[in-house]
Amino acid sequence: MAEKSGEQLCLACGLCCDGSLFDNVRFGPGDDVEGAKARGLPVKVSRAKVPVAFVRQPCSALCGDLKCRIYAERPSHCRSFECGVFKESQSGQITLEAALRQVKRGRRKAEKVRELLRKFGDTDERSSIGVRFRRAQRRVESGLVDGAAGDVFADLGLAMHELDMLAHRRFYTREDNS
């Protein structure tokens, strides 16, 4: 039953794949990068001293019904990530209904950020929220916006902060040091 409720929770959410929580997903040492490319993922490789392969978010393998089309072959980062809401639900700390409310809250906050980004003039839905927000921030810092856009950016900054706070409190996980 716990597995079924976990699946129900994930299929109601998708925040870890849709660009709301992460900007990219790194491939680990055992991941099949060439296989991921063959399955249609737009894999990029960093120019760092030790190159790292990654896929930008939102993930192109995420379908409209929030299912992953490469679920069985997804990168190790995706296989190992369990959000805080999922963990609390699976352990019985919160009910599935409470977990679904947290997911709904997170999705509303992410959608508010996306709405404000569009209002600010950034309609690039192929980039993560974080990338889009930093792009908007650079526009403001460069002085290339008028007062109305500055007002939208103020609302955007607050909405982004609220999403970040919720993500850190409820979705990102930390290793227990106890």
GROMACS elastic network, one bead per residue, 0.5 to 0.9 nm:
[ bonds ]
;  ai    aj funct       b0    kb
    1     4     6  0.51772   500
    1     5     6  0.62978   500
    1     6     6  0.85843   500
    2     5     6  0.51297   500
    2     6     6  0.60310   500
    2     7     6  0.85838   500
    2    89     6  0.84784   500
    2    90     6  0.60950   500
    2    91     6  0.88225   500
    3     6     6  0.50256   500
    3     7     6  0.62213   500
    3     8     6  0.86374   500
    3    90     6  0.80327   500
    4     7     6  0.50989   500
    4     8     6  0.61987   500
    4     9     6  0.86332   500
    5     9     6  0.60948   500
    5    10     6  0.86315   500
    5    89     6  0.83890   500
    5    90     6  0.80276   500
    5    96     6  0.68032   500
    6     9     6  0.50486   500
    6    10     6  0.62100   500
    6    11     6  0.85584   500
    6    86     6  0.66116   500
    6    87     6  0.89379   500
    6    89     6  0.76209   500
    6    90     6  0.67869   500
    6    96     6  0.83240   500
    7    10     6  0.51690   500
    7    11     6  0.60560   500
    7    12     6  0.85661   500
    8    11     6  0.52079   500
    8    12     6  0.62819   500
    8    13     6  0.88218   500
    8    96     6  0.88528   500
    8   100     6  0.89343   500
    9    12     6  0.52051   500
    9    13     6  0.64062   500
    9    85     6  0.88849   500
    9    86     6  0.71817   500
    9    89     6  0.88112   500
    9    96     6  0.74050   500
    9    99     6  0.73172   500
    9   100     6  0.63258   500
    9   103     6  0.79142   500
   10    13     6  0.50809   500
   10    14     6  0.61873   500
   10    15     6  0.87581   500
   10    66     6  0.79254   500
   10    67     6  0.86034   500
   10    86     6  0.77512   500
   10   103     6  0.89140   500
   11    14     6  0.64877   500
   11    65     6  0.72423   500
   11    66     6  0.53828   500
   11    67     6  0.64577   500
   12    65     6  0.86234   500
   12    66     6  0.72426   500
   12   100     6  0.73506   500
   12   103     6  0.72459   500
   12   104     6  0.80617   500
   13    16     6  0.80317   500
   13    66     6  0.73235   500
   13   100     6  0.81950   500
   13   103     6  0.57409   500
   13   104     6  0.75442   500
   13   106     6  0.83840   500
   13   107     6  0.71703   500
   14    17     6  0.54160   500
   14    18     6  0.59391   500
   14    19     6  0.89632   500
   14    20     6  0.86716   500
   14    62     6  0.80510   500
   14    66     6  0.57399   500
   14    67     6  0.81988   500
   14   103     6  0.89613   500
   14   107     6  0.87004   500
   15    18     6  0.52884   500
   15    19     6  0.67588   500
   15    20     6  0.53155   500
   15    21     6  0.59898   500
   15    22     6  0.84160   500
   15   103     6  0.83172   500
   15   106     6  0.78086   500
   15   107     6  0.71432   500
   15   110     6  0.83872   500
   15   171     6  0.89150   500
   16    19     6  0.68160   500
   16    20     6  0.66511   500
   16    21     6  0.54301   500
   16    22     6  0.64241   500
   16    57     6  0.88420   500
   16    58     6  0.86903   500
   16    78     6  0.85868   500
   16    81     6  0.86445   500
   16    83     6  0.80965   500
   16   171     6  0.87134   500
   17    20     6  0.74716   500
   17    21     6  0.76918   500
   17    22     6  0.74531   500
   17    24     6  0.88333   500
   17    25     6  0.88247   500
   17    57     6  0.64746   500
   17    58     6  0.56938   500
   17    59     6  0.55755   500
   17    60     6  0.88292   500
   17    61     6  0.86439   500
   17    62     6  0.66794   500
   17    66     6  0.86544   500
   17    68     6  0.88280   500
   17    78     6  0.87073   500
   18    21     6  0.77394   500
   18    22     6  0.81616   500
   18    57     6  0.62199   500
   18    59     6  0.61927   500
   18    60     6  0.88211   500
   18    62     6  0.72594   500
   18    66     6  0.87993   500
   18   128     6  0.73608   500
   18   129     6  0.89325   500
   19    22     6  0.54677   500
   19    23     6  0.58930   500
   19    24     6  0.78154   500
   19    56     6  0.82368   500
   19    59     6  0.73756   500
   19   126     6  0.85993   500
   19   127     6  0.70006   500
   19   129     6  0.57815   500
   19   130     6  0.76782   500
   19   131     6  0.89845   500
   20    23     6  0.78620   500
   20    57     6  0.83577   500
   20    58     6  0.78733   500
   20   106     6  0.88927   500
   20   107     6  0.84219   500
   20   110     6  0.61129   500
   20   111     6  0.89181   500
   20   128     6  0.63246   500
   20   129     6  0.55584   500
   20   130     6  0.74549   500
   20   163     6  0.85697   500
   21   110     6  0.89398   500
   21   128     6  0.82319   500
   21   129     6  0.79268   500
   21   130     6  0.80469   500
   21   163     6  0.88626   500
   21   164     6  0.81867   500
   21   167     6  0.69678   500
   21   171     6  0.82824   500
   21   172     6  0.82365   500
   22    25     6  0.74375   500
   22    56     6  0.86293   500
   22    57     6  0.66536   500
   22    58     6  0.82807   500
   22   128     6  0.71182   500
   22   129     6  0.82708   500
   22   130     6  0.75232   500
   23    55     6  0.87726   500
   23    56     6  0.60133   500
   23    57     6  0.51780   500
   23    58     6  0.75682   500
   23   127     6  0.78497   500
   23   128     6  0.53297   500
   23   129     6  0.75328   500
   23   130     6  0.62994   500
   23   131     6  0.67279   500
   24    54     6  0.64406   500
   24    55     6  0.54468   500
   24    58     6  0.77862   500
   24    59     6  0.81223   500
   24   128     6  0.81008   500
   25    53     6  0.86341   500
   25    54     6  0.53583   500
   25    55     6  0.52870   500
   25    56     6  0.64463   500
   25    57     6  0.72264   500
   25    59     6  0.84994   500
   25    75     6  0.79220   500
   25    77     6  0.67281   500
   25    78     6  0.74999   500
   26    52     6  0.69573   500
   26    53     6  0.59507   500
   26    55     6  0.65936   500
   26    56     6  0.87915   500
   26    75     6  0.77025   500
   26    76     6  0.85148   500
   26    77     6  0.66795   500
   26    78     6  0.89772   500
   27    30     6  0.80455   500
   27    31     6  0.58518   500
   27    32     6  0.81583   500
   27    33     6  0.71266   500
   27    52     6  0.71711   500
   27    53     6  0.55104   500
   27    54     6  0.55456   500
   27    55     6  0.80268   500
   27    75     6  0.57843   500
   27    76     6  0.67650   500
   27    77     6  0.68177   500
   28    31     6  0.53610   500
   28    32     6  0.87681   500
   28    52     6  0.84614   500
   28    53     6  0.81923   500
   28    75     6  0.71294   500
   28    76     6  0.60902   500
   28    77     6  0.70042   500
   29    32     6  0.85770   500
   29    76     6  0.88271   500
   30    33     6  0.89190   500
   30    75     6  0.87710   500
   30    76     6  0.77628   500
   31    34     6  0.89142   500
   31    35     6  0.87035   500
   31    36     6  0.85754   500
   31    73     6  0.87120   500
   31    74     6  0.83601   500
   31    75     6  0.58153   500
   31    76     6  0.64548   500
   32    35     6  0.51804   500
   32    36     6  0.62240   500
   32    37     6  0.87654   500
   32    73     6  0.83067   500
   32    75     6  0.77586   500
   33    36     6  0.50260   500
   33    37     6  0.63144   500
   33    38     6  0.86570   500
   33    43     6  0.74780   500
   33    53     6  0.73593   500
   33    54     6  0.87477   500
   33    75     6  0.84747   500
   34    37     6  0.50396   500
   34    38     6  0.61764   500
   34    39     6  0.86583   500
   34    43     6  0.87316   500
   35    39     6  0.61896   500
   35    40     6  0.87530   500
   35    41     6  0.89567   500
   35    73     6  0.85319   500
   36    39     6  0.50578   500
   36    40     6  0.65487   500
   36    41     6  0.55628   500
   36    42     6  0.82114   500
   36    43     6  0.74403   500
   36    70     6  0.84599   500
   36    73     6  0.78578   500
   36    74     6  0.79292   500
   36    75     6  0.82929   500
   37    40     6  0.51555   500
   37    42     6  0.63162   500
   37    43     6  0.61613   500
   38    41     6  0.73240   500
   39    61     6  0.88963   500
   39    70     6  0.76075   500
   40    43     6  0.86737   500
   40    60     6  0.80680   500
   40    61     6  0.80633   500
   41    55     6  0.71125   500
   41    59     6  0.80003   500
   41    60     6  0.64254   500
   41    61     6  0.69938   500
   42    54     6  0.86245   500
   42    55     6  0.62589   500
   42    56     6  0.78765   500
   42    59     6  0.89764   500
   42    60     6  0.78174   500
   43    53     6  0.65167   500
   43    54     6  0.56418   500
   43    56     6  0.78344   500
   44    52     6  0.82706   500
   44    53     6  0.56213   500
   44    54     6  0.53939   500
   44    55     6  0.61057   500
   44    56     6  0.79015   500
   45    48     6  0.87133   500
   45    51     6  0.61623   500
   45    52     6  0.54484   500
   45    54     6  0.62173   500
   45    55     6  0.86916   500
   46    49     6  0.87321   500
   46    50     6  0.82473   500
   46    51     6  0.51124   500
   46    52     6  0.52426   500
   46    53     6  0.63986   500
   46    54     6  0.78005   500
   47    50     6  0.77766   500
   47    51     6  0.57235   500
   47    52     6  0.78894   500
   48    52     6  0.73347   500
   55    58     6  0.86974   500
   55    59     6  0.70281   500
   55    60     6  0.87421   500
   56    59     6  0.64046   500
   56    60     6  0.86086   500
   56   126     6  0.88346   500
   56   127     6  0.74783   500
   56   128     6  0.76598   500
   57    60     6  0.76811   500
   57   126     6  0.75561   500
   57   127     6  0.63196   500
   57   128     6  0.53623   500
   57   129     6  0.88561   500
   58    61     6  0.86835   500
   58    62     6  0.77087   500
   58   125     6  0.82356   500
   58   126     6  0.63369   500
   58   127     6  0.63484   500
   58   128     6  0.57483   500
   58   129     6  0.88380   500
   59    62     6  0.56022   500
   59    68     6  0.89450   500
   59   126     6  0.87720   500
   60    63     6  0.77109   500
   60    68     6  0.89458   500
   60    69     6  0.89449   500
   60   126     6  0.88473   500
   61    67     6  0.82344   500
   61    68     6  0.54600   500
   61    69     6  0.52702   500
   61    70     6  0.63101   500
   61    71     6  0.84786   500
   62    65     6  0.81063   500
   62    66     6  0.58394   500
   62    67     6  0.58953   500
   62    69     6  0.64887   500
   62    70     6  0.85491   500
   63    66     6  0.51598   500
   63    67     6  0.53672   500
   63    68     6  0.60829   500
   63    69     6  0.67376   500
   64    67     6  0.73295   500
   65    68     6  0.87972   500
   67    70     6  0.88970   500
   67    71     6  0.78849   500
   68    71     6  0.50190   500
   68    72     6  0.87391   500
   68    74     6  0.83302   500
   69    72     6  0.84232   500
   69    74     6  0.89242   500
   70    73     6  0.53463   500
   70    74     6  0.55774   500
   71    74     6  0.51329   500
   71    75     6  0.88530   500
   71    78     6  0.89174   500
   71    79     6  0.85708   500
   73    76     6  0.87962   500
   74    77     6  0.82112   500
   74    78     6  0.62819   500
   74    79     6  0.66701   500
   75    78     6  0.54232   500
   75    79     6  0.64492   500
   75    80     6  0.88497   500
   76    80     6  0.60194   500
   76    81     6  0.84883   500
   77    80     6  0.53232   500
   77    81     6  0.61133   500
   78    81     6  0.53757   500
   78    82     6  0.84532   500
   79    82     6  0.82096   500
   81   173     6  0.84984   500
   82    85     6  0.82780   500
   82    86     6  0.62385   500
   82    87     6  0.64562   500
   82   171     6  0.84523   500
   82   172     6  0.83298   500
   82   173     6  0.75054   500
   83    86     6  0.52662   500
   83    87     6  0.62708   500
   83    88     6  0.86985   500
   83   170     6  0.76666   500
   83   172     6  0.56041   500
   83   173     6  0.59648   500
   84    87     6  0.50398   500
   84    88     6  0.60631   500
   84    89     6  0.84739   500
   84   169     6  0.81994   500
   84   170     6  0.54010   500
   84   172     6  0.58477   500
   84   173     6  0.53573   500
   84   174     6  0.85706   500
   85    88     6  0.52097   500
   85    89     6  0.61316   500
   85    90     6  0.85865   500
   85    94     6  0.83291   500
   85    99     6  0.58543   500
   85   100     6  0.86565   500
   85   102     6  0.72929   500
   85   103     6  0.78128   500
   85   170     6  0.58263   500
   85   171     6  0.57522   500
   85   172     6  0.86749   500
   86    89     6  0.51413   500
   86    90     6  0.60572   500
   86    91     6  0.85529   500
   86    96     6  0.89630   500
   86    99     6  0.72725   500
   86   171     6  0.81246   500
   87    90     6  0.51285   500
   87    91     6  0.60647   500
   87    92     6  0.85287   500
   87    93     6  0.84556   500
   87   173     6  0.88301   500
   88    91     6  0.52551   500
   88    92     6  0.61765   500
   88    94     6  0.57189   500
   88    95     6  0.83191   500
   88    99     6  0.79289   500
   89    92     6  0.52067   500
   89    93     6  0.59856   500
   89    94     6  0.50487   500
   89    95     6  0.57749   500
   89    96     6  0.58678   500
   89    98     6  0.82320   500
   89    99     6  0.62298   500
   90    93     6  0.77042   500
   90    94     6  0.82185   500
   90    95     6  0.86508   500
   90    96     6  0.84582   500
   91    94     6  0.78155   500
   92    95     6  0.64105   500
   92    96     6  0.86005   500
   94    97     6  0.80926   500
   94    98     6  0.60571   500
   94    99     6  0.65674   500
   95    98     6  0.51442   500
   95    99     6  0.62253   500
   95   100     6  0.85858   500
   96   100     6  0.60598   500
   96   101     6  0.85859   500
   97   100     6  0.50777   500
   97   101     6  0.62773   500
   97   102     6  0.87999   500
   98   101     6  0.50495   500
   98   102     6  0.64130   500
   98   103     6  0.87614   500
   99   102     6  0.50908   500
   99   103     6  0.62924   500
   99   104     6  0.86469   500
  100   104     6  0.61009   500
  100   105     6  0.85286   500
  101   104     6  0.50149   500
  101   105     6  0.61316   500
  101   106     6  0.86123   500
  102   105     6  0.50021   500
  102   106     6  0.61569   500
  102   107     6  0.85904   500
  102   170     6  0.78012   500
  103   106     6  0.50227   500
  103   107     6  0.60854   500
  103   108     6  0.85325   500
  103   171     6  0.89500   500
  104   107     6  0.50996   500
  104   108     6  0.61121   500
  104   109     6  0.86323   500
  105   108     6  0.51544   500
  105   109     6  0.62669   500
  105   110     6  0.86707   500
  105   166     6  0.87655   500
  106   109     6  0.51619   500
  106   110     6  0.61544   500
  106   111     6  0.85394   500
  106   163     6  0.70046   500
  106   166     6  0.70559   500
  106   167     6  0.75562   500
  106   170     6  0.89918   500
  106   171     6  0.88031   500
  107   110     6  0.50743   500
  107   111     6  0.60323   500
  107   112     6  0.85376   500
  108   111     6  0.50851   500
  108   112     6  0.61425   500
  108   113     6  0.87369   500
  109   112     6  0.50776   500
  109   113     6  0.64142   500
  109   114     6  0.87703   500
  109   159     6  0.70315   500
  109   160     6  0.81451   500
  109   162     6  0.73592   500
  109   163     6  0.56348   500
  109   166     6  0.87113   500
  110   113     6  0.51531   500
  110   114     6  0.62897   500
  110   115     6  0.86285   500
  110   129     6  0.79525   500
  110   159     6  0.83311   500
  110   160     6  0.80377   500
  110   163     6  0.64187   500
  111   115     6  0.60047   500
  111   116     6  0.85654   500
  112   115     6  0.50294   500
  112   116     6  0.62342   500
  112   117     6  0.85721   500
  112   156     6  0.84270   500
  112   159     6  0.69095   500
  112   160     6  0.87275   500
  113   116     6  0.51641   500
  113   117     6  0.61025   500
  113   118     6  0.86511   500
  113   129     6  0.75030   500
  113   133     6  0.86664   500
  113   155     6  0.89484   500
  113   156     6  0.61983   500
  113   157     6  0.86457   500
  113   159     6  0.57720   500
  113   160     6  0.60803   500
  113   163     6  0.79860   500
  114   118     6  0.62229   500
  114   119     6  0.85929   500
  114   122     6  0.87816   500
  114   123     6  0.85513   500
  114   125     6  0.82606   500
  114   129     6  0.69905   500
  114   132     6  0.89189   500
  114   156     6  0.89047   500
  115   118     6  0.51881   500
  115   119     6  0.62410   500
  115   120     6  0.86311   500
  115   156     6  0.89811   500
  116   120     6  0.60074   500
  116   121     6  0.85530   500
  116   122     6  0.87243   500
  116   152     6  0.68416   500
  116   153     6  0.78035   500
  116   155     6  0.75131   500
  116   156     6  0.56784   500
  116   159     6  0.83842   500
  117   121     6  0.63399   500
  117   122     6  0.52807   500
  117   123     6  0.70373   500
  117   129     6  0.84715   500
  117   132     6  0.73512   500
  117   133     6  0.72798   500
  117   136     6  0.78069   500
  117   152     6  0.85116   500
  117   153     6  0.82361   500
  117   156     6  0.70042   500
  118   123     6  0.50252   500
  118   124     6  0.82691   500
  119   122     6  0.73362   500
  119   123     6  0.84375   500
  119   149     6  0.84680   500
  119   152     6  0.72578   500
  120   123     6  0.86315   500
  120   136     6  0.76797   500
  120   149     6  0.61084   500
  120   150     6  0.87006   500
  120   152     6  0.61896   500
  120   153     6  0.68433   500
  120   156     6  0.84246   500
  121   136     6  0.86692   500
  121   149     6  0.87620   500
  122   125     6  0.82580   500
  122   132     6  0.70187   500
  122   133     6  0.88773   500
  122   135     6  0.85919   500
  122   136     6  0.75570   500
  123   126     6  0.87374   500
  123   132     6  0.89260   500
  124   127     6  0.59875   500
  124   128     6  0.88047   500
  124   132     6  0.76026   500
  125   128     6  0.74164   500
  125   129     6  0.84626   500
  125   132     6  0.87171   500
  127   130     6  0.81720   500
  127   131     6  0.62911   500
  127   132     6  0.64022   500
  128   131     6  0.53261   500
  128   132     6  0.62496   500
  128   133     6  0.85714   500
  129   132     6  0.51301   500
  129   133     6  0.59839   500
  129   134     6  0.86025   500
  129   160     6  0.86214   500
  130   133     6  0.51221   500
  130   134     6  0.61994   500
  130   135     6  0.85750   500
  130   160     6  0.85820   500
  131   134     6  0.52762   500
  131   135     6  0.62168   500
  131   136     6  0.87393   500
  132   135     6  0.50551   500
  132   136     6  0.62730   500
  132   137     6  0.86151   500
  133   136     6  0.50585   500
  133   137     6  0.61040   500
  133   138     6  0.86832   500
  133   156     6  0.81262   500
  133   157     6  0.81760   500
  133   160     6  0.78839   500
  134   138     6  0.62078   500
  134   139     6  0.87017   500
  135   138     6  0.52013   500
  135   139     6  0.64740   500
  135   140     6  0.89101   500
  136   139     6  0.50986   500
  136   140     6  0.64111   500
  136   141     6  0.87073   500
  136   153     6  0.76228   500
  137   140     6  0.51568   500
  137   141     6  0.61540   500
  137   142     6  0.85781   500
  137   153     6  0.78636   500
  137   157     6  0.87085   500
  138   142     6  0.60239   500
  138   143     6  0.87250   500
  139   142     6  0.51719   500
  139   143     6  0.65827   500
  139   144     6  0.57436   500
  139   145     6  0.68094   500
  140   143     6  0.53123   500
  140   144     6  0.61537   500
  140   145     6  0.58796   500
  140   146     6  0.88876   500
  140   149     6  0.84852   500
  140   150     6  0.70395   500
  140   153     6  0.78346   500
  141   144     6  0.77574   500
  141   145     6  0.88494   500
  142   145     6  0.81623   500
  143   146     6  0.80866   500
  145   148     6  0.80088   500
  145   149     6  0.57618   500
  145   150     6  0.63902   500
  146   149     6  0.53989   500
  146   150     6  0.61510   500
  146   151     6  0.87821   500
  147   151     6  0.62249   500
  147   152     6  0.87322   500
  148   151     6  0.50948   500
  148   152     6  0.64249   500
  148   153     6  0.86689   500
  149   153     6  0.61012   500
  149   154     6  0.86085   500
  150   154     6  0.62158   500
  150   155     6  0.87952   500
  151   154     6  0.50589   500
  151   155     6  0.65164   500
  151   156     6  0.85779   500
  152   155     6  0.51871   500
  152   156     6  0.60577   500
  152   157     6  0.85959   500
  153   157     6  0.59295   500
  153   158     6  0.85365   500
  154   157     6  0.51320   500
  154   158     6  0.64215   500
  154   159     6  0.87163   500
  155   158     6  0.52189   500
  155   159     6  0.61785   500
  155   160     6  0.85583   500
  156   159     6  0.50444   500
  156   160     6  0.59691   500
  156   161     6  0.84509   500
  157   160     6  0.51100   500
  157   161     6  0.61167   500
  157   162     6  0.86511   500
  158   161     6  0.50505   500
  158   162     6  0.62278   500
  158   163     6  0.86901   500
  159   162     6  0.50803   500
  159   163     6  0.62338   500
  159   164     6  0.86012   500
  160   163     6  0.50928   500
  160   164     6  0.60944   500
  160   165     6  0.85561   500
  161   164     6  0.50282   500
  161   165     6  0.60765   500
  161   166     6  0.86064   500
  162   165     6  0.51283   500
  162   166     6  0.62299   500
  162   167     6  0.85332   500
  163   166     6  0.51919   500
  163   167     6  0.60288   500
  163   168     6  0.85964   500
  164   168     6  0.61054   500
  164   169     6  0.85301   500
  165   168     6  0.52112   500
  165   169     6  0.61181   500
  165   170     6  0.84744   500
  166   169     6  0.50855   500
  166   170     6  0.57482   500
  166   171     6  0.72738   500
  167   170     6  0.54149   500
  167   172     6  0.58789   500
  168   171     6  0.60802   500
  168   172     6  0.52748   500
  168   173     6  0.77975   500
  169   172     6  0.70732   500
  169   173     6  0.85982   500
  170   173     6  0.79225   500
  174   177     6  0.87790   500
